[in-house]
Amino acid sequence: VDCGEHTDPPYDVSKSTTANYLTCAEYGHCYSCESNNHCRMTQSYAEGSMWSALMVSELCWVGPLPSTNDDNAPDEPDPSMMLSKFGVRFPIGCQTKETGLFLTQKENGIMGMSQDPNTIVPFLVKSGVLRANLFSLCFADTGDSGSTDSYFPSSVGSSFASLYRTIANGHSYREDDAVLLSPSDQRKLPNIQIVLRGTTPGSSVVLSIPPLQYYTANADGSVANNIHFTQSSGGVLGASTMANFDVIFDMDQHRVGFAPARCDDAHGHGDFAPNVSKGQWTDKSFWEVYGTLVTAVLVCSSGGLAVLLLVRVLGRRQQHWTQVALEES
């Protein structure tokens, strides 16, 4: 087993009275079958990390863990009560190999949230623990998702870089190079606005991403941008663009909502607080149809690619919008 060191000792299947290894016939997403017919899963990620695991059926619940103190607080939840009220039998992967960031992270593991019926939310809904098939994420500046960075079509990269350099007084937005920028220098750079199409005609949601958020600090003191223009089509909104929002994923209605939030009240950072522009976003336009994930920086149609790029420049006395529109047939 090559899984690094984390906050807790490794989960030992042999010590569980409720765990059962899943066979390849019992779990439909196996990467391979072991000689004993145990199901093996592997998952790789865009930043280069991967893990490999044997699938196990176990009793699980979402909620607080019992205290490790001998003197339990009177109001501490009882594990047996938590399990009977909120628990479900759920397929988990017992990792036997980790690479990349999984080896060095503090957390014990990773849990995916999606529409896939084998994820935790559909299991909780099916068991009656949850009434609605939805969940929310709220990342502070230390939170992360399956993708930290955000990715947009390569066809608009050069236009974005040219416009950014003009607005940022000659500062270049480079895809791969780390640069030395102090926090005070970063604050002088423009916000990047990501415009999402709402569920009602003419409605939109604008996510304003400040420079301290779209630049990621490296251990050597340099910073690197985390918004990239590398995709042939479509895009990915990573944790860097979701931070300090309550992001609500409504899987039955096929929509995603964004609500401004202070996701870490105890360690709030004034510069790490994107905002949603004022407008009719509090009703249905609050939601973004994530079946297409259409944004104003990537708008596709049958007639070609139409790109609308919006960058807001903030100053002490005034603010203005700069827009570039491209059309490719």
N, C-alpha and C positions, 0 to 999 in steps of 0.2 A: 504494500500500500504506500503510495507516494502522494500524500495530501497536505503537506505542510503542517504548521502549528496554528491553531485558532483559539477562540475564546473558551472552548470546551473540549474535552477528550473526544476522540472519534466515537460515533454511534456503533455499538456492538450488537449485531443482529442476534447473536447467540444468547445474549442476556435478556432479550425481550420475550415475554410470554405471549405477546399478541402479534408478532411479526411473522410473515410468511414470504419466502422468495416467490416471485412471480415467474411462471414459465412463459415461453414464447407464445403459447396458445392462449394464455390468460391476458397478455398485454400486447396490444396491436401496433406498438411503435418501437419495436426492438431494432437496434442497430445490428446485433448479432446474437446467436444462441451459444451459450457455453456448452461444454461436453455433458453437463448434468441438466441441460435444457433450461438453465436459468437465463433470464432475459437481460441483455446488456444494452445500455443506452449511452450515447456520446453526444456532446454538443460543443460546437466551436463558435467563436464570437469574432466580430469584425476587428477588434483590437488585437487579436492573436491568441487569446487564452482559450483553453478547452478543458473539459472534464469527461471522465468515463465512469460509469456507475452500474451496479447491479440493481435491478428493480425489486422492491419489496412492498408488500401490502402491510400497512401499519395503521393503528388507531391514532388519529391526529386531531388537534383542535387549534384554533387561532385565539390567542389570549395570553394573559400573563403567566409566567412560570412560578411555581412555588418557591418560597424563600429557602435559601441554603442555611439559614440560622436554625438552631435548635428551638429557640423560642419564637414560634410563629405568631405573627400579629393576629389579633382576633378577627380582623376583617379580611384576612388573606384568603383568596379563593382555594377551595379544596380541589385537588386534581381530579378526584373521582367525580365530583359534582360537575366540574368543567367538562370532563370527557362525556358524561351522560347527557349534558345539556347542549354542548356545542361540538362534540366530537363526531368524526366520520372516519370510516375506513378509507384510506387514501393511498395511491401508489407513490412511493418516494424512491429516489435513487440514492443508493449507498455508494458514495464515490470511492473508487479505488485508485484513481489517478487524477492529478490536477497539473496544469501548466500555467505559465504566465501569472497574471494578477491573482488567480485563485490560490496560488501557493503562498502569497504574502499577505492577503487580506486578513483582517481580524475576524470577520464573520465566519460562522461554521459552514455556510453553504449558500445556495441561491434558490429562489422560488420564482417561477415564471407565472405571469398573470396574462391571460388571453382568452379568446373565445373557444380555445380547444377544450373539448369535454373532459379531458384528463387533467385539467388544472383545478385548483382548490375551490374557486368560487362556484363553478357549476356543480361540484360535489356538494357544497354547502346548501345550494339552492335545492338540489334534488332531495336532500335529506330533510329539508324543512327548517334548517338553521337560519338561512337567509330567505327573505321574502322576495327580493329583487336581484336579478342577475346583473349586478353592477358593482364596481369598486372604485376607489379613488387613491391617488398618490399625491403626496405633498413633500417635495424634496427641499431641504435647506441646502446651504452651500456645500455640505459634505455628503449629500445623498447622491445616488446613482441608479441608473436603469440598465437594461441590456445594452444600450448604446449611450455612452457619455456624450459623444459628439453628434452633430446634426449634419445631414447630407442633402444636397440639392443637385439639380441637373448641371452637368458640366457645360452645357450650351450657354449658360448665363454667367459662367465664372469670370471670363475676361471683362465683360461689361461691368460686373459688380466690382472687380478689382480696380478698374479705371475710375469709376464713379467714387469709390471709397477713397482712393488716393486724392482726388480733387477735394472732397469734403473734409478729409482729415488733414489738410494742409501738407500734403506730400508724404504722409505716412502710408506705407504699402501694406496691404493685407495679403500676406503670403500663405500659401497652402501648407507648406511643409517645414518652413524655417522657424526656429525659435528666436525670439528677440528679447532684448533687455529693455523692459519698460517698468518704471516705478508705478505704484498705484495712482499717484497724482498725475503722472503722464497718461495713464490709461483713462482717467476720468475726463480728459480733454478730448477724447475720441468720440465719434458719434454713436448713438444707439442704432441698433439694427432692428427694423420693424418687420415682423413676419405677419402677413395678412392672410387669415384663414376664411374661406367662404362659409357662411352660415347655412342653416337648413332652410331658411326662407329666402325667396328671391330678393336680391339687393342687400342682404344683411352680411355682415362680416365681423370677425373678431381680430383685433390687432394685438399681437404680443410684442412688447418693447423689450429688447434684450440689451442691457447696458454692457459697456466694454469689460468691466470687471467680471462679467459672467461669460462673455463669448471668448475671453482669453483664459486659458488654464495655466496655473502656476506650476513650474517644474522645480525639482529639488535643487537645481543649481542656481535658482533665482531668476531664470529666464521665464518667458511666457510663450505659449503657442496657441494659435486660434483653434477653436473647436467647431467652427462652421465651415463645411467643405463643399466644393462644387465638383463632384466626381461621378455622379450617377448618370447613366444613359437615359433614364426616365424615372419619374417618381421621386420620392424623398423620404428621409427619416428624421423625425424630431426626437433628439436625444435628451438626456437629463439636463444638459446645459441650457436648453430652451424651455424646460418645464419647471425649473426651480422657482420656488416661492409662488407657485400656483397650486390650488387644489385642482387637480386634473381628474375629472370624473369620466370613467369609461362605462357607458351604458350599452351593454352588449346586446340586449334584446331590441333596442331601438336603433342600433348601429350609429351611435354618435358619441362624440367626446366633448366635454365641457371644460372651460377654463375659468376659474374664479380666483382673483388676486387674494393671496393669503400670506401671512407671516408664518412660515413653516417651522421656524425655530425661534420661538419667543425668547428663550433663555439666551440665545447667542445670535440675535438678529444683527444683520449687517445692512446699514443704510444704503450702500451702493449695490447690494446684491438683491435688488427688489424690482423685477420687471413689473410692468403694469399693463392693464388692458385699457385701450383708449375708450373714451366716453362715447356712448351711443346706444343703440337699441340692441345691446348684447345680453340683457338680463332676462329676455324671454326666449323664444325659440332660436334666435340668432346667437344665443349664448353657446349653442351646441355646434360643433363642427362634424360633418358627416365623415366618419373615418373610413368608410368603405372606399373612398377615393383619395382622401387626404390632399385635397386641392388647396394650394395656397397661392397668394398673389405673386410669389416668386417662381412658381411653377404652375402654369395654367395650360393644360393640354386640350386641344380640340381636334376634330377630324380633319380640319383644314390645315393643320400644322401646329407649330408651337408658338404661343403668344406669351411673352414674358413681361411682367410688370414688376419692377423693383422699386421699393420704397425705402428710403433711409432718412430718418429725421435727425436733423442737426440741432442740438440743444446749446443755447448760449445763455449768458446771464440776463441779457436784455431782450433777446428775441429768439424765435425758433422758426424754422421753415422746413418745408419738405422739398426733397429733390427726387425726381422721378425719371426713370429711363424705361422706354417701352421698345421692345424688339419684336419683330415678327419674322418667322421663318416658314416658308412654304415647303 
